[in-house]
Amino acid sequence: MSRTTRTLTASERAWIDTRTYVREHRPTLDNAAAQGYAALPRVADSPLLANSQWIPDAPIPLGEVTLSLDTSSVAGTPAAAGVVLPVRENGEQYTSYAQAIGELVAPTVFEDRPTFRLLHADLTGETPSMRFGLGSYFDSINVGEAAAHEFALVHQGHEDLSGVRAAVENPCDPAQRPVNVAISTVTIRRDPGTGAKSFLLHWRDPRKVGHAGGVYQVVPVGIFQPSGYAEWNIRNDFSLWRNMTREFAEELSGASEEHGSDIAPIDYGAWEFAARLDQARTDSAVTAYCLGLGVDPLSFATDLLTAVVIEGPVFDSLFGAVLNSNDEGRILEWQPFTPEHVAGILSEHPVQAAGIAALRRAVAFLG
């Protein structure tokens, strides 16, 4: 998809202006939207919403989270977003929010790729578990981004709108909307000599991403999804760690997102980067944790919060010098992973709600 070069209608220009308003006022809107869900728990005193089964008392080793997949469960039709869709020159309204993004403000990559859709999660039980069905990326765009758009209009003084937000009374209930999950990872490098830890922060370029552009976030972050459209990828890629591995390769080492999985499933054992990362995890030089699950109150974006601690020599061997930028934005230099510094970062930078929650929980338990 690409942005249109024709003259825009007044409706299209107003729609783009509201998108810009959302980007420029994201933290304010997040906090205001959270006020509408007073009955739902917050994650780590952030705007991120959750239910009681999503917030474990302590980090869970990632391998202890049991996953199940019901391939017969496919997302239904998302709630109508007609009240916030712009109108074309010929008087016709766009048919979906994703269509409007694709034609008017498309980021660098904007595809309706298959996803693993969350059906249920319990991270507080004796056996932490998550159950998934199948969905697609645009399912959540058509609901969540439209909901954010609606809220921004009301926040600016427009009359109350009856649309997507009204249809989703509890955004933490996967039965009320299609729920795609992003895995948001706090990457922590531990110096073996001093024990000092540092972490990375990422600025999301609004020209390159379809969600939460213009704010800071932990890195890497990626939607939990198969690596490609071919059916053989569904079972092969149904792993939190494999998904995170692909994101580490793409966002921190600049590897291509093309893994050849349109021709054959990824052979993770034969992929040198994945094999080395797996071996380091086996050797306890890499440890991965699940910190909880939460929902952005503005856009309903749902994030599995994780942290990965990597011993310095292993990190340096796998990644070398960290990239200054990647396909989604700019990576800041290493930051001290201490409670004081994390608090300072969160007070000085506009950080996505999931990033706030992930950093606060990670530094509280692992700092």
C-alpha positions as CSV (number, residue, x, y, z in Angstrom):
1,M,0.0,0.0,0.0
2,S,1.1,3.6,-0.6
3,R,-0.1,7.0,0.3
4,T,-2.3,8.8,-2.1
5,T,-0.9,11.7,-4.2
6,R,-4.3,13.2,-5.2
7,T,-6.0,16.2,-3.6
8,L,-7.6,15.1,-0.3
9,T,-11.1,15.8,0.7
10,A,-11.9,17.8,3.8
11,S,-13.0,14.6,5.5
12,E,-9.7,12.9,4.7
13,R,-7.7,15.9,5.9
14,A,-9.6,16.0,9.2
15,W,-9.1,12.3,9.6
16,I,-5.3,12.7,9.2
17,D,-5.3,15.7,11.6
18,T,-6.9,13.5,14.3
19,R,-4.3,10.8,13.7
20,T,-1.6,13.4,14.2
21,Y,-3.3,14.6,17.4
22,V,-3.2,11.0,18.7
23,R,0.5,10.7,18.0
24,E,1.4,14.1,19.5
25,H,-0.7,13.7,22.7
26,R,-0.3,9.9,23.2
27,P,0.6,9.9,27.0
28,T,-2.1,12.4,27.8
29,L,-4.7,10.4,25.9
30,D,-3.5,7.1,27.4
31,N,-4.0,8.4,30.9
32,A,-7.3,10.0,30.2
33,A,-8.6,6.8,28.5
34,A,-7.5,4.7,31.5
35,Q,-9.8,6.8,33.7
36,G,-12.8,5.2,31.9
37,Y,-11.8,1.7,33.2
38,A,-11.6,2.3,36.9
39,A,-12.7,-1.3,37.7
40,L,-9.8,-2.8,35.9
41,P,-6.3,-3.3,37.5
42,R,-3.4,-1.3,36.2
43,V,0.0,-2.9,35.6
44,A,2.8,-1.3,37.7
45,D,0.9,1.9,38.2
46,S,1.0,2.6,34.5
47,P,-2.0,3.3,32.2
48,L,-1.8,-0.3,31.0
49,L,-5.0,-2.3,31.9
50,A,-5.2,-5.9,32.9
51,N,-7.4,-8.4,34.7
52,S,-6.3,-10.2,37.8
53,Q,-5.2,-13.4,36.0
54,W,-2.7,-11.5,33.9
55,I,-0.3,-10.0,36.5
56,P,1.9,-12.7,38.2
57,D,3.4,-11.9,41.6
58,A,6.9,-12.5,40.2
59,P,8.5,-13.0,36.8
60,I,7.8,-16.4,35.2
61,P,10.5,-18.2,33.3
62,L,9.3,-18.0,29.8
63,G,9.5,-21.7,29.2
64,E,7.0,-22.3,32.0
65,V,4.2,-20.5,30.1
66,T,2.2,-23.2,28.3
67,L,0.7,-22.3,24.9
68,S,-2.2,-24.0,23.1
69,L,-3.6,-23.3,19.7
70,D,-7.1,-23.8,18.3
71,T,-6.8,-23.5,14.6
72,S,-10.6,-23.8,14.2
73,S,-11.1,-20.5,16.1
74,V,-10.9,-17.6,13.6
75,A,-11.6,-14.0,14.5
76,G,-15.1,-12.7,13.7
77,T,-16.1,-9.5,12.1
78,P,-14.7,-6.5,14.0
79,A,-17.0,-3.8,15.4
80,A,-18.1,-1.2,12.9
81,A,-15.9,1.9,12.8
82,G,-18.1,3.9,10.4
83,V,-18.4,7.0,12.6
84,V,-14.7,7.8,12.3
85,L,-14.0,6.7,8.7
86,P,-13.3,9.5,6.1
87,V,-15.1,10.1,2.9
88,R,-13.6,10.0,-0.6
89,E,-14.0,12.5,-3.4
90,N,-16.9,10.5,-4.9
91,G,-18.8,10.6,-1.6
92,E,-18.0,7.0,-0.7
93,Q,-16.8,6.2,2.8
94,Y,-13.8,4.1,3.4
95,T,-14.8,0.5,4.3
96,S,-12.4,0.0,7.2
97,Y,-9.9,1.9,9.3
98,A,-7.0,-0.2,7.9
99,Q,-8.0,0.8,4.4
100,A,-7.9,4.4,5.3
101,I,-4.4,4.0,6.9
102,G,-3.2,2.1,3.9
103,E,-4.3,4.7,1.4
104,L,-3.7,7.9,3.3
105,V,-0.9,7.4,5.9
106,A,0.6,4.0,5.2
107,P,3.8,3.3,7.2
108,T,6.7,1.6,5.5
109,V,5.3,-1.9,6.1
110,F,1.6,-2.3,6.4
111,E,0.3,-5.8,5.6
112,D,-2.7,-7.9,6.7
113,R,-0.5,-10.8,7.8
114,P,-1.9,-13.8,9.8
115,T,-1.6,-13.6,13.6
116,F,-2.1,-15.7,16.7
117,R,-5.2,-14.3,18.3
118,L,-5.5,-14.4,22.1
119,L,-8.5,-16.4,23.4
120,H,-7.6,-16.7,27.1
121,A,-4.7,-16.2,29.4
122,D,-4.0,-17.1,33.0
123,L,-0.5,-16.2,34.2
124,T,-1.2,-16.5,37.9
125,G,-2.2,-20.1,38.2
126,E,0.0,-23.1,39.1
127,T,0.5,-23.7,35.4
128,P,0.7,-20.3,33.6
129,S,-1.1,-20.7,30.2
130,M,-2.2,-18.8,27.1
131,R,-4.7,-20.1,24.5
132,F,-4.8,-18.8,21.0
133,G,-6.8,-19.0,17.8
134,L,-6.1,-17.5,14.4
135,G,-6.6,-13.9,13.3
136,S,-5.0,-11.2,11.1
137,Y,-3.2,-7.9,11.8
138,F,-5.9,-5.7,10.4
139,D,-8.5,-7.2,12.8
140,S,-7.0,-5.3,15.7
141,I,-6.2,-2.2,13.6
142,N,-9.9,-1.9,12.6
143,V,-11.0,-2.0,16.2
144,G,-8.1,-0.5,18.2
145,E,-7.0,2.3,16.0
146,A,-10.6,3.3,15.4
147,A,-11.2,3.3,19.2
148,A,-8.2,5.6,19.7
149,H,-9.5,7.9,16.9
150,E,-13.0,8.1,18.5
151,F,-11.5,8.9,21.9
152,A,-9.3,11.7,20.5
153,L,-12.3,13.3,18.9
154,V,-14.3,13.3,22.1
155,H,-11.2,14.5,24.0
156,Q,-11.0,17.5,21.6
157,G,-14.6,18.4,22.4
158,H,-16.5,16.7,19.7
159,E,-19.8,15.1,20.6
160,D,-19.8,11.7,22.1
161,L,-19.5,9.0,19.4
162,S,-21.3,5.6,19.5
163,G,-19.0,3.2,17.7
164,V,-16.1,0.9,18.5
165,R,-15.5,2.0,22.1
166,A,-19.1,1.6,23.0
167,A,-19.1,-2.0,21.6
168,V,-16.1,-3.0,23.7
169,E,-17.1,-2.5,27.3
170,N,-14.1,-4.5,28.7
171,P,-11.0,-4.3,26.5
172,C,-9.4,-7.0,28.6
173,D,-12.0,-9.6,27.6
174,P,-10.9,-11.4,24.4
175,A,-14.5,-12.4,23.7
176,Q,-15.4,-8.8,23.0
177,R,-12.9,-8.0,20.3
178,P,-10.1,-9.6,18.2
179,V,-7.0,-9.6,20.3
180,N,-3.6,-9.6,18.7
181,V,-0.6,-9.8,21.1
182,A,2.6,-7.9,20.8
183,I,5.6,-9.3,22.7
184,S,7.3,-6.3,24.3
185,T,10.8,-7.2,25.5
186,V,13.1,-5.3,27.9
187,T,16.6,-6.3,26.6
188,I,19.1,-6.2,29.5
189,R,22.8,-6.6,29.1
190,R,24.7,-7.8,32.2
191,D,28.4,-7.0,32.6
192,P,29.9,-10.2,34.1
193,G,32.8,-8.3,35.7
194,T,30.8,-5.7,37.6
195,G,27.3,-7.2,37.5
196,A,26.0,-3.8,36.2
197,K,23.1,-4.0,33.9
198,S,21.9,-1.7,31.1
199,F,19.0,-1.7,28.7
200,L,17.9,-0.4,25.4
201,L,15.1,2.1,24.5
202,H,13.5,2.5,21.0
203,W,11.9,5.6,19.5
204,R,9.1,4.5,17.1
205,D,9.2,6.5,13.9
206,P,5.6,7.4,12.9
207,R,6.6,7.1,9.2
208,K,7.5,3.5,9.6
209,V,5.0,2.0,12.1
210,G,1.3,1.6,12.1
211,H,0.9,1.9,15.9
212,A,2.2,4.2,18.6
213,G,4.5,6.2,16.3
214,G,6.3,9.1,18.0
215,V,6.7,7.5,21.4
216,Y,9.4,5.4,23.1
217,Q,9.2,1.7,23.7
218,V,11.3,-1.2,24.9
219,V,13.1,-3.2,22.2
220,P,12.4,-5.6,20.5
221,V,8.7,-5.6,20.1
222,G,6.8,-7.7,17.6
223,I,3.3,-9.1,17.0
224,F,3.0,-12.7,17.9
225,Q,2.4,-14.2,14.4
226,P,3.6,-16.8,11.9
227,S,6.7,-15.6,9.9
228,G,4.7,-15.8,6.6
229,Y,1.4,-16.6,4.9
230,A,2.1,-20.3,4.2
231,E,0.1,-22.7,6.4
232,W,3.2,-24.7,7.4
233,N,4.4,-21.7,9.4
234,I,1.4,-21.8,11.8
235,R,2.7,-24.7,13.9
236,N,6.4,-24.2,13.3
237,D,6.3,-20.6,14.5
238,F,3.8,-21.0,17.4
239,S,6.4,-20.3,20.1
240,L,6.9,-17.1,22.1
241,W,10.7,-17.6,22.1
242,R,10.9,-18.2,18.3
243,N,8.9,-15.1,17.7
244,M,11.2,-13.1,20.1
245,T,14.2,-14.6,18.3
246,R,13.1,-13.3,14.9
247,E,12.5,-9.9,16.5
248,F,16.0,-9.8,18.1
249,A,17.5,-10.6,14.7
250,E,15.5,-8.0,12.9
251,E,15.5,-5.1,15.4
252,L,18.9,-5.4,17.0
253,S,21.1,-6.9,14.2
254,G,19.3,-5.6,11.1
255,A,18.5,-9.0,9.7
256,S,15.8,-9.1,7.0
257,E,12.2,-10.1,7.9
258,E,12.4,-12.5,4.9
259,H,13.2,-15.9,6.2
260,G,12.2,-17.9,3.1
261,S,9.2,-19.3,5.0
262,D,7.0,-18.8,1.9
263,I,9.0,-21.7,0.4
264,A,9.7,-23.8,3.5
265,P,9.3,-23.6,7.3
266,I,12.2,-21.9,9.1
267,D,14.7,-24.4,10.3
268,Y,15.6,-22.7,13.6
269,G,18.2,-25.3,14.4
270,A,20.0,-24.6,11.1
271,W,19.7,-20.8,11.4
272,E,23.0,-19.9,13.0
273,F,21.7,-16.8,15.0
274,A,18.7,-18.7,16.4
275,A,20.9,-21.8,17.3
276,R,23.5,-19.7,19.1
277,L,20.8,-17.8,21.0
278,D,19.1,-21.1,22.0
279,Q,22.5,-22.5,23.2
280,A,23.1,-19.5,25.3
281,R,19.7,-19.9,26.8
282,T,20.5,-23.5,27.5
283,D,23.8,-22.5,29.1
284,S,21.9,-19.8,31.3
285,A,23.8,-17.0,29.6
286,V,20.5,-15.8,28.4
287,T,17.4,-15.9,30.6
288,A,13.9,-15.0,29.5
289,Y,11.0,-14.0,31.7
290,C,7.3,-13.3,31.3
291,L,6.3,-10.2,33.4
292,G,2.6,-10.1,32.6
293,L,0.0,-9.1,30.1
294,G,-1.8,-5.8,29.6
295,V,-4.0,-3.7,27.3
296,D,-3.4,-0.1,26.2
297,P,-6.5,1.9,27.3
298,L,-6.5,4.1,24.2
299,S,-5.9,1.7,21.3
300,F,-6.6,-1.6,23.0
301,A,-3.2,-2.8,21.8
302,T,-2.3,-5.9,23.9
303,D,1.2,-6.6,25.0
304,L,2.9,-9.6,26.6
305,L,5.5,-8.0,28.8
306,T,8.8,-9.9,28.8
307,A,12.4,-9.4,29.9
308,V,15.6,-11.0,28.6
309,V,18.9,-10.8,30.5
310,I,21.9,-11.5,28.3
311,E,25.5,-11.8,29.6
312,G,27.7,-9.2,28.1
313,P,30.1,-11.4,26.1
314,V,27.2,-13.3,24.6
315,F,25.4,-10.1,23.7
316,D,28.5,-8.7,22.1
317,S,29.1,-11.9,20.2
318,L,25.5,-12.1,18.9
319,F,24.9,-8.5,18.1
320,G,28.2,-6.6,18.1
321,A,27.5,-2.9,18.2
322,V,23.8,-2.1,18.5
323,L,22.3,-0.4,15.5
324,N,21.5,3.3,15.8
325,S,18.3,2.8,13.8
326,N,16.2,0.0,12.3
327,D,13.2,-0.4,10.1
328,E,10.9,0.9,12.8
329,G,12.8,3.9,14.3
330,R,15.9,4.9,16.3
331,I,17.6,3.0,19.1
332,L,19.0,5.0,22.0
333,E,22.4,4.2,23.5
334,W,22.6,1.9,26.5
335,Q,20.8,3.1,29.6
336,P,21.7,2.1,33.2
337,F,19.2,-0.5,34.4
338,T,18.6,1.0,37.9
339,P,15.3,2.0,39.5
340,E,16.5,5.7,39.6
341,H,17.5,5.8,36.0
342,V,14.3,4.0,34.8
343,A,12.2,6.4,36.8
344,G,14.0,9.3,35.2
345,I,13.5,8.0,31.7
346,L,9.8,7.5,32.3
347,S,9.4,11.0,33.6
348,E,11.4,12.7,30.8
349,H,10.3,10.7,27.7
350,P,6.8,9.9,26.2
351,V,6.8,6.1,26.6
352,Q,4.2,3.7,25.4
353,A,2.0,2.4,28.2
354,A,3.3,-1.2,27.7
355,G,6.9,0.1,27.9
356,I,6.2,1.9,31.2
357,A,4.7,-1.3,32.7
358,A,7.4,-3.6,31.3
359,L,10.3,-1.4,32.5
360,R,8.8,-0.9,36.0
361,R,8.1,-4.6,36.5
362,A,11.5,-5.6,35.1
363,V,13.5,-3.2,37.2
364,A,11.6,-4.0,40.3
365,F,12.3,-7.7,40.0
366,L,15.5,-7.9,37.9
367,G,17.3,-4.6,38.5
